[in-house]
Amino acid sequence: MHQINLKLDLAREKDLKLVSNLAAQIWKTHYTPIIGEAQVNYMLKKMYNPQSLLEQIQQKNHIFYLIKVNDKSIGFISVNSEQEDSWFLNKFYILEDKAATGMGTVAFEKLKKIIQPKKITLTVNRQNYKSINFYFKNNFTIDHVADFDIGDGYVMNDFVMVWKNQM
């Protein structure tokens, strides 16, 4: 297996338009078959516009990283610390044509080196089989089922998954 030249770059305010554009591209391809176009558009408008992303950084202490291969952004990750050594993985998205290439696992390993977690929690749509399998492959387990009302009659039907450092 050849070495993947992947790095995580801390995203700054100037990068939020790029994050928003990546989100739109990834979500429209990946999530439309799962939750439908109307909910995708609602969620992009609500959570992935540059102003909302800036508020997530400033008010919720989210840390965004651009996933880059050969200096080209192919996705992004967002985390926030819940308590010492315990993190919430808010967003982990890679362009569809880069999925299932090993890059997600490389990005996850790099993220763990940066944040040094004992525990990482995330939510994932229960119909998002590709992502659920990715998380299983990377040693996450399903902790419980949760539904989140996100407004306008939309509900996120998720699994809450947890990764724990085995060391």
Secondary structure, 3 states (H helix, E strand, C coil): CCCCCEEEEECCHHHHHHHHHHHHHHHHHHCHHHHCHHHHHHHHHHHCCHHHHHHHHHHHCCEEEEEEECCEEEEEEEEEEEECCEEEEEEEEECHHHCCCCHHHHHHHHHHHHHCCCEEEEEEECCCHHHHHHHHHCCEEEEEEEEEEEECCEEEEEEEEEEECCC
